[in-house]
Amino acid sequence: MRLIEQKRKDSIYLYFLAKGERKYLGKPDKINHEKAKEALYLLDTQITEYKSCRNKIEKLLHGKHEIEFKDSKYKMVFFDMDGVLFEKPWHESISRKVAISTWDLLFKRLGQYDIHEALKRNFENGLYGDDVDNYVKWKEATCNTLKIIPLDEKTFQEVTDSRILSRGAKEVFQILKKSNIKTAIITGSFYRLAQKAKKELDEVNHIRAHCQLFFDDDGLLKSWELSKTDYKDKIKIMEELALKEGIVDKNGYPDLNQCVYIGDDVNDLEAFGAVGLAIAFNAHKNIVKKAADIIIIGGDLTEILPPLFDFKKDKEKISFYVSKDVKDSWLNFAKTKDYSTLPDFIIKSIEFYIEEESSSLKT
């Protein structure tokens, strides 16, 4: 795919080459908006496909050592979905607004991302009230906006289909099932995407999703159902599912100390505080990282496994976890001080310490 500029006389004409076809975008000062949106969507799709292919080849190249896990003291693992089980739609950048959730990606696909940002600011500024249902009111307003735009089912399905699982997700669920550890997805995203995760992972015991959309005979958004699955309501769902799976204390109450929660954003903070082990996976906000027991940097979900199966929580808060399989790399670096000997994710962990946690390190 590439953008071509053709100059004829005193004018410049823009063309976008994709899948053997040339699409006319217009002139630099007079762009065809629909064609430009289509070109952007094709680019986003290619980025997603590229990342998926790269991850597969990288895994074939480097491989993974088979790890024998001991019995875990944890009986159930709860997963957030967007950014945890599914990769973020595109890389985050300080210089521009970026999508994190499928809600963001959907509005971007519709060319209405600014509207979504405005709705999000309304929520953050308390426009929908300060009660426990304010996020439901926010998403009610969001769904009404999608109906007005309008959202069609084909577009919704294309966005859902474009999401790819995080690297190592399938292996994680296979190992958890083999270890008799129950799993659940609790998400503030779409029910259809949660169904996709359950189908592709094939080992998920429970799914709870916030929004289910319904379309009319013409394929346009008609109605929706919103469930309380986000923020504080995640705790209620975890207790419900733990009780259902027999994960209880001596008095028969749900025991979340035997459970793990994995999330990446502020809507996971309450859940972090309720479980025995809280893992921040690829989180970018300091408040989220500081609330977690373990911080995983990098896009490989299998990095959650070592702390899950062999982790003793010290009295002092643990701010970062390095798995056993990279200790040799650390030791080699300690001898040589040569950064080129370090894997990328270790370099990121060093940068993480230097940039964000240096003040909390003890001498």
Buried (B, 14 or more C-beta within 10 A) or exposed (E): EEEEEEEEEEEEBBBBEBEEEEBEBBEEEEBBEEBBBBBBBBBBBEBBEEBBEEBEEEBEEEEEEEBEBEEBEBBBBBBBBBBBBBBBBBEEEEEEEBBBBBBBBBBBBBBBBEBBEEBBEBBEEEEBEEEEBBBBBBBBBBBEBBBEBBBBBEBBEBBBEBBBBBBBBBBBBEBBBEBEBBBBBBBBBBBBBBBBBBEBBEBBBBBBBBBBBEBEEEBEBBEBEBBBBBBBBBBEBBBBBBBBBEBBEEEEEBBBBBBBBBBBBBBBBBBBEBBBBBBBBBBBEEEBBBBBBBBBBBBBBBBBBBBBBEBEEEEEEBBBBBBEEBEEBEEEBEEEEEEEEBEEBBBEBEEBBEEEBEEEEEE
